[in-house]
Amino acid sequence: MSSFCPQATAKTLRKVRAEHEDGKKDKTLGLTLSKRGPYNPSASKSLPLGVAKMRKPARSLGTIVLFFVTLVLAALTAAGSLALAQSAAPHDVVIKNAMVMTATHGDIKNGSVYIKDGKIAAVGETVTAPAGIKVIDAQGKYLTPGIVDSHSHIALDDDVNEATSPVTPQMMMKDAFNYQDKEIYRALAGGVTTSLLLHGSANMIGGQAVVIKHKYGATRDEMIFPNAPRSIKFASGENPKRVYGGRDQLPSTRMGNFAVQRQALVEAQDYMKEWDSYNEKVKRGDKDATPPKRDLKLEALADVLRGKLMVQIHCYRSDEMLTEMAMAKEFGYNLRAFHHAVEAYKVADQLAANNIGIATWADWWGFKQEAWDAIPWNAVIAMRKGVRVAIKSDSEDYTRRLNQDAAKIMRYGGATEEEALKMITLNAAWIIGVDDRVGSIDVGKDADLVIWDGYPLSSYGVPEKVLIDGDVYFDRSLPGFGTTHYKEGE
């Protein structure tokens, strides 16, 4: 944007006015139209048809320059005002008089949060913000970070599993993402602002996940979490062996599961060697080098081995967790978290030692053979051993009440308020790889926030307003469904 200096412009204007008052004239450019009389073809041979005679005025230059300088001054002033309005308006707001639950440095009673350009600019008992900024008075209600669901399958319609092969790492969940799914809204109304949408657990190696922000009513691309790290879904246990064993094909046992997984990773290693060899020949100037055939499946697995994809593993039993950890060490990939992980309490020391998190339920138990040893103290036992623990939904229904599931962890095992809150905010964000941007109320992070009517870690907590990147996307006080961006039919 061009810079505008009102002092310089005013100085020029005064100079022109002075010249005009002194009667200075330009003899070459000062022209004005004379009064037009009846057309007489013989009056002038030098003028085009229909053009009247012109005469030189006395003081025309100063008048013309004064006129144009005034126009320029008015235009620049208007442009400057518009620019100021545009820079101050979007996503700049102060939330005041709130019980701020930061998730990292305690609670701030009667606290305030200053949001600028969609980011948290200041947090404290008082904040400094420009005069005239929009203010939301929380009236003593609770303010938390937006909830992060680290395991979800919403907005994928029936395309969660590509169950045609036990190894499908080239599948992209973004390609199945339905940004108009009403489940995005329902989770938003429950305080969820970010979700990791995963491939299902039919395959030993499934597809690549997509991370979304619940900006219901925004465009598809606006909902995609920008520059979120890539994740891929692996799965072990009952599901793959049931899906493919039921077709009399490999895998049909747990042995078969891991054999399929290991074989795929070995093929990816060979694929990487072929490309490394080709690239080395090109560097040496070998013009006859032939590139290997591109294979999207092996290319995705090569990215796993290069550490470009975090591995999220569906796994219930502790024995399988040990096998998966051993395989991750064997092939050198980043095993980020076990999902479901109902027996994590049995191997919590090993999980902590390998910096592997878990995304689990609060108290799901006994719904399948793998869940028989699940206990409601699993999350707290693992946490006390040093494991990063997240409470997730794996359900379009439970995602609306993750705050209540976190509250159960305070009941089962005595987690503190901040520990329970982290399980649905900061720890969940870490599993996804976005904890540097969301998950707590800290300066510099995205302003994804929830104002609660009632204590949030209870069944009485109901989201009143939900902000994402500083913009209100849900307001329960509005008529209808509280949507601020969604319009029916668009």
Order of alpha helices (4+ residues) and beta strands (2+ residues): alpha-beta-beta-alpha-beta-beta-beta-beta-beta-beta-alpha-beta-beta-beta-alpha-beta-alpha-alpha-alpha-beta-alpha-beta-alpha-beta-alpha-beta-alpha-alpha-alpha-beta-beta-beta
